[in-house]
Amino acid sequence: MSTKKTVFIDLDGVIVDLLGQLKYEIASSEVVYEDETDLIDVSETIFLNAPPIPHAIEAVTELEKHYDVFILSTAPWHNIHSWSQKRIWVENNLPSMYKRLILTHHKHQLIGDFLIDDRLKNGAAEFKGEHIHIFTEKYPTWQSVLDRLIP
């Protein structure tokens, strides 16, 4: 049993630039979507092809040296491809983490010390440990998160 503290890190918007990929796919599509998020429900590649957020891969790798790290993600119910795409993305970009991917809509049910997330949805606001709300005034960058978590 590990004596390290546990860190959960959200995938979309924290490690993966899903918004950037969404904008790219909309710009390259011939289909006009009423709502940008409709593309998330139908795309067979959006999660697979999304690039990492700058410095995220390096930050996760550094956190692995100090913590028991897990990747969290919420996958859209209407896109059956998203679940496997996320798993493949993690294996391709963070190979040490692919068996540490947790897909859930209930982040508050997880027991751990820290949750790094860019949103308050899907249980993040109710997480029992410390929620590090990345890309906000308090934690504007990955470096600010590392400064908080690594002595």
C-alpha positions as a Python dict, from the first residue, in 0.01 Angstrom:
ca = {
    (1, 'M'): (0, 0, 0),
    (2, 'S'): (132, 340, -99),
    (3, 'T'): (199, 604, 165),
    (4, 'K'): (195, 879, -95),
    (5, 'K'): (-90, 1125, -100),
    (6, 'T'): (-336, 1092, -387),
    (7, 'V'): (-385, 1345, -667),
    (8, 'F'): (-668, 1320, -917),
    (9, 'I'): (-624, 1527, -1233),
    (10, 'D'): (-906, 1604, -1472),
    (11, 'L'): (-829, 1528, -1836),
    (12, 'D'): (-1032, 1765, -2057),
    (13, 'G'): (-935, 2128, -2021),
    (14, 'V'): (-658, 2046, -1773),
    (15, 'I'): (-431, 1804, -1959),
    (16, 'V'): (-603, 1795, -2300),
    (17, 'D'): (-689, 2106, -2503),
    (18, 'L'): (-1039, 1990, -2590),
    (19, 'L'): (-1163, 2345, -2651),
    (20, 'G'): (-886, 2408, -2903),
    (21, 'Q'): (-964, 2081, -3080),
    (22, 'L'): (-1334, 2163, -3079),
    (23, 'K'): (-1267, 2499, -3248),
    (24, 'Y'): (-1038, 2333, -3502),
    (25, 'E'): (-1292, 2064, -3593),
    (26, 'I'): (-1574, 2319, -3625),
    (27, 'A'): (-1360, 2538, -3851),
    (28, 'S'): (-1272, 2239, -4072),
    (29, 'S'): (-1622, 2094, -4085),
    (30, 'E'): (-1871, 2150, -4362),
    (31, 'V'): (-2152, 2087, -4115),
    (32, 'V'): (-2299, 2385, -3931),
    (33, 'Y'): (-2376, 2310, -3565),
    (34, 'E'): (-2644, 2497, -3371),
    (35, 'D'): (-2441, 2452, -3056),
    (36, 'E'): (-2064, 2392, -3059),
    (37, 'T'): (-2100, 2119, -2802),
    (38, 'D'): (-2312, 1916, -3047),
    (39, 'L'): (-1986, 1825, -3220),
    (40, 'I'): (-1863, 1660, -2901),
    (41, 'D'): (-2158, 1422, -2915),
    (42, 'V'): (-2095, 1309, -3274),
    (43, 'S'): (-1723, 1338, -3343),
    (44, 'E'): (-1536, 1012, -3373),
    (45, 'T'): (-1199, 1186, -3340),
    (46, 'I'): (-1230, 1494, -3119),
    (47, 'F'): (-1092, 1332, -2806),
    (48, 'L'): (-837, 1120, -2989),
    (49, 'N'): (-681, 1409, -3183),
    (50, 'A'): (-684, 1681, -2918),
    (51, 'P'): (-339, 1819, -2832),
    (52, 'P'): (-208, 1841, -2477),
    (53, 'I'): (-226, 2172, -2295),
    (54, 'P'): (121, 2331, -2279),
    (55, 'H'): (325, 2204, -1982),
    (56, 'A'): (55, 1958, -1872),
    (57, 'I'): (239, 1637, -1967),
    (58, 'E'): (555, 1755, -1791),
    (59, 'A'): (358, 1859, -1484),
    (60, 'V'): (179, 1524, -1456),
    (61, 'T'): (512, 1344, -1497),
    (62, 'E'): (661, 1556, -1217),
    (63, 'L'): (362, 1495, -989),
    (64, 'E'): (400, 1118, -1041),
    (65, 'K'): (737, 1141, -862),
    (66, 'H'): (572, 1274, -546),
    (67, 'Y'): (212, 1150, -546),
    (68, 'D'): (-13, 860, -631),
    (69, 'V'): (-167, 1016, -944),
    (70, 'F'): (-488, 924, -1127),
    (71, 'I'): (-643, 1083, -1436),
    (72, 'L'): (-1015, 1161, -1416),
    (73, 'S'): (-1253, 1237, -1693),
    (74, 'T'): (-1620, 1268, -1762),
    (75, 'A'): (-1718, 1135, -2102),
    (76, 'P'): (-2028, 1247, -2288),
    (77, 'W'): (-2298, 980, -2278),
    (78, 'H'): (-2403, 1048, -2637),
    (79, 'N'): (-2059, 984, -2787),
    (80, 'I'): (-1976, 617, -2743),
    (81, 'H'): (-1638, 673, -2907),
    (82, 'S'): (-1526, 919, -2641),
    (83, 'W'): (-1466, 655, -2375),
    (84, 'S'): (-1217, 456, -2581),
    (85, 'Q'): (-1066, 771, -2736),
    (86, 'K'): (-979, 907, -2392),
    (87, 'R'): (-817, 578, -2294),
    (88, 'I'): (-612, 573, -2616),
    (89, 'W'): (-513, 940, -2573),
    (90, 'V'): (-381, 875, -2223),
    (91, 'E'): (-189, 567, -2336),
    (92, 'N'): (-33, 760, -2627),
    (93, 'N'): (55, 1074, -2430),
    (94, 'L'): (102, 952, -2072),
    (95, 'P'): (187, 582, -2113),
    (96, 'S'): (249, 529, -1742),
    (97, 'M'): (-103, 649, -1664),
    (98, 'Y'): (-336, 455, -1895),
    (99, 'K'): (-427, 204, -1624),
    (100, 'R'): (-488, 497, -1389),
    (101, 'L'): (-769, 653, -1593),
    (102, 'I'): (-1102, 682, -1414),
    (103, 'L'): (-1410, 778, -1617),
    (104, 'T'): (-1683, 911, -1390),
    (105, 'H'): (-1958, 1167, -1361),
    (106, 'H'): (-1922, 1159, -979),
    (107, 'K'): (-1583, 1300, -884),
    (108, 'H'): (-1708, 1368, -530),
    (109, 'Q'): (-1725, 991, -472),
    (110, 'L'): (-1347, 956, -503),
    (111, 'I'): (-1132, 955, -193),
    (112, 'G'): (-807, 1145, -224),
    (113, 'D'): (-605, 1442, -109),
    (114, 'F'): (-617, 1670, -414),
    (115, 'L'): (-827, 1720, -725),
    (116, 'I'): (-687, 1936, -1004),
    (117, 'D'): (-980, 2046, -1218),
    (118, 'D'): (-1073, 2348, -1427),
    (119, 'R'): (-1443, 2328, -1345),
    (120, 'L'): (-1678, 2273, -1053),
    (121, 'K'): (-1907, 2029, -1236),
    (122, 'N'): (-1953, 1653, -1204),
    (123, 'G'): (-1880, 1651, -834),
    (124, 'A'): (-1559, 1856, -842),
    (125, 'A'): (-1707, 2124, -614),
    (126, 'E'): (-1806, 1857, -360),
    (127, 'F'): (-1469, 1674, -361),
    (128, 'K'): (-1373, 1600, 1),
    (129, 'G'): (-1002, 1674, -42),
    (130, 'E'): (-853, 2001, -165),
    (131, 'H'): (-983, 2116, -503),
    (132, 'I'): (-708, 2294, -691),
    (133, 'H'): (-910, 2499, -939),
    (134, 'I'): (-654, 2534, -1217),
    (135, 'F'): (-657, 2822, -1467),
    (136, 'T'): (-817, 3055, -1215),
    (137, 'E'): (-672, 3356, -1034),
    (138, 'K'): (-531, 3143, -751),
    (139, 'Y'): (-382, 2875, -981),
    (140, 'P'): (-341, 3037, -1324),
    (141, 'T'): (-80, 2796, -1463),
    (142, 'W'): (51, 2446, -1425),
    (143, 'Q'): (360, 2596, -1260),
    (144, 'S'): (146, 2752, -987),
    (145, 'V'): (-4, 2408, -919),
    (146, 'L'): (342, 2250, -900),
    (147, 'D'): (455, 2528, -664),
    (148, 'R'): (163, 2439, -434),
    (149, 'L'): (207, 2061, -444),
    (150, 'I'): (580, 1999, -467),
    (151, 'P'): (792, 2107, -169),
}
